[in-house]
Amino acid sequence: MPRIAIVDGVSIYLYFLDHAPPHFHAIKGDQEAIIQIGGGVLAGSLSRSELAKVLEWAETHVDQLNVEWNNGQAGLPIHKIK
């Protein structure tokens, strides 16, 4: 599970060959939220301010997230997103 970014102290991970719908894991400490790429929160939670920043980041990087999701589904390397 490569860490592809850090957003306001929240680590963003994509899992190889993960289940649909396309999503990423946002983890800080013992809190975790599963965020649908191009959508909202599927499960879990973060603080309101952290979640807002992660969702804003995801909206800005939706195309790159989709590329890296597809790479992971194909078993190809997943790259960091800046």
Residue frames relative to the residue before (quaternion, step in Angstrom):
aa qw qx qy qz dx dy dz
M 1.0000 0.0000 0.0000 0.0000 0.00 0.00 0.00
P 0.1791 -0.8199 0.5361 0.0908 3.59 -0.11 1.21
R 0.3614 -0.6626 0.6037 0.2566 3.54 -1.14 0.74
I 0.1861 -0.8258 0.5277 0.0701 3.56 -0.62 1.13
A 0.8035 -0.0088 0.0191 0.5950 3.60 1.21 -0.34
I 0.1891 -0.7082 0.6550 0.1834 3.50 -1.42 0.15
V 0.0720 -0.7968 0.5997 -0.0182 3.56 -0.72 1.14
D 0.8325 -0.1600 0.0735 0.5253 3.58 -0.48 1.21
G 0.7438 -0.4121 0.2084 0.4833 3.57 0.96 0.92
V 0.5972 0.5302 -0.3594 0.4828 3.60 1.30 0.00
S 0.3113 -0.7555 0.5497 0.1736 3.58 -0.74 1.07
I 0.2133 -0.7731 0.5911 0.0863 3.53 -0.96 0.99
Y 0.0404 -0.8159 0.5756 -0.0354 3.57 -0.71 1.13
L 0.1420 -0.7202 0.6676 0.1240 3.52 -1.32 0.56
Y 0.2877 -0.7465 0.5750 0.1714 3.59 -0.97 0.85
F 0.4806 -0.6296 0.5242 0.3128 3.55 -1.12 0.69
L 0.8687 0.0536 -0.0570 0.4892 3.57 -1.12 0.82
D 0.2531 0.7831 -0.5224 0.2232 3.58 1.03 0.81
H 0.6231 -0.5678 0.4032 0.3561 3.58 -1.28 0.42
A 0.5437 -0.5820 0.4952 0.3472 3.55 -1.32 0.42
P 0.5730 -0.1258 -0.8070 -0.0683 1.62 -2.31 0.93
P 0.6755 -0.4734 0.3530 0.4415 3.58 -1.24 0.31
H 0.1562 0.7919 -0.5660 0.1677 3.56 -0.77 1.07
F 0.2114 -0.7364 0.6173 0.1790 3.53 -1.37 0.08
H 0.4151 -0.6842 0.5475 0.2445 3.52 -1.33 0.35
A 0.1365 -0.7684 0.6233 0.0489 3.58 -0.86 1.03
I 0.0123 0.8371 -0.5397 0.0887 3.57 -0.44 1.26
K 0.1017 0.7485 -0.6516 0.0691 3.53 -1.04 0.91
G 0.8172 -0.0325 -0.0269 0.5748 3.55 -0.54 1.18
D 0.7743 -0.2990 0.2364 0.5052 3.57 -0.78 -1.01
Q 0.5627 0.5721 -0.3978 0.4448 3.59 1.27 0.27
E 0.0187 0.7873 -0.6155 0.0322 3.55 -1.07 0.79
A 0.0621 -0.7571 0.6489 0.0428 3.53 -1.10 0.80
I 0.2458 -0.7232 0.6249 0.1617 3.55 -1.10 0.74
I 0.1223 -0.8258 0.5504 -0.0106 3.53 -0.54 1.30
Q 0.3729 -0.7119 0.5494 0.2285 3.57 -0.80 0.99
I 0.4408 -0.6732 0.5228 0.2814 3.56 -0.95 0.90
G 0.8113 0.1521 -0.1641 0.5402 3.55 -0.65 1.17
G 0.7392 0.3601 -0.2107 0.5286 3.58 1.27 0.15
G 0.6749 -0.4994 0.3740 0.3941 3.54 -1.12 -0.67
V 0.7473 -0.3644 0.3075 0.4629 3.51 -1.29 -0.47
L 0.2760 -0.7672 0.5603 0.1460 3.59 -0.82 1.03
A 0.7890 -0.1142 0.1183 0.5920 3.57 1.02 -0.80
G 0.7595 0.4044 -0.2799 0.4258 3.53 -1.30 0.32
S 0.2359 -0.7729 0.5716 0.1423 3.53 -1.30 -0.23
L 0.1118 -0.7059 0.6931 0.0934 3.46 -1.45 0.38
S 0.6461 -0.4575 0.3798 0.4785 3.57 -1.23 0.04
R 0.6643 -0.5271 0.3509 0.3971 3.57 -1.17 0.57
S 0.6959 0.4710 -0.2869 0.4599 3.62 0.85 -0.92
E 0.6486 0.5031 -0.3241 0.4704 3.61 0.98 -0.78
L 0.6508 0.5154 -0.3167 0.4589 3.58 0.93 -0.87
A 0.6355 0.5301 -0.3319 0.4527 3.60 0.95 -0.82
K 0.6757 0.4851 -0.2983 0.4681 3.60 0.93 -0.86
V 0.6452 0.5099 -0.3210 0.4698 3.59 1.00 -0.80
L 0.6651 0.4944 -0.3101 0.4659 3.61 0.91 -0.84
E 0.6307 0.5136 -0.3339 0.4765 3.60 1.03 -0.74
W 0.6373 0.5176 -0.3205 0.4725 3.58 0.95 -0.88
A 0.6683 0.5153 -0.3014 0.4438 3.59 0.88 -0.96
E 0.6370 0.5214 -0.3282 0.4633 3.58 1.00 -0.78
T 0.6632 0.5074 -0.2923 0.4661 3.57 1.00 -0.83
H 0.7884 0.3161 -0.1358 0.5099 3.59 1.05 -0.78
V 0.2363 0.8247 -0.4933 0.1435 3.60 1.20 0.39
D 0.6546 0.5117 -0.3320 0.4466 3.63 0.91 -0.80
Q 0.6718 0.4839 -0.2947 0.4771 3.58 0.93 -0.88
L 0.6219 0.5371 -0.3401 0.4574 3.59 1.01 -0.75
N 0.6543 0.5094 -0.3113 0.4643 3.59 0.97 -0.82
V 0.6278 0.5260 -0.3314 0.4685 3.59 1.02 -0.79
E 0.7069 0.4550 -0.2719 0.4683 3.58 0.81 -0.97
W 0.5823 0.5490 -0.3702 0.4716 3.62 1.09 -0.62
N 0.6789 0.4871 -0.2891 0.4672 3.58 0.87 -0.98
N 0.6033 0.5390 -0.3549 0.4686 3.59 1.05 -0.69
G 0.6773 0.5008 -0.2890 0.4550 3.57 0.86 -0.96
Q 0.6519 0.5136 -0.3115 0.4629 3.56 1.02 -0.78
A 0.6963 0.4418 -0.2583 0.5033 3.57 1.17 -0.62
G 0.5035 -0.6641 0.4164 0.3635 3.59 1.27 -0.03
L 0.4686 0.6627 -0.4413 0.3828 3.56 1.27 0.42
P 0.6642 -0.4946 0.3566 0.4325 3.60 -1.21 0.29
I 0.2728 -0.7191 0.6193 0.1581 3.52 -1.17 0.77
H 0.2391 -0.8098 0.5277 0.0927 3.57 -0.76 1.09
K 0.5822 -0.5657 0.4576 0.3628 3.54 -1.26 0.47
I 0.2466 -0.7337 0.6160 0.1463 3.53 -1.21 0.65
K 0.2386 -0.7964 0.5429 0.1188 3.58 -0.75 1.03
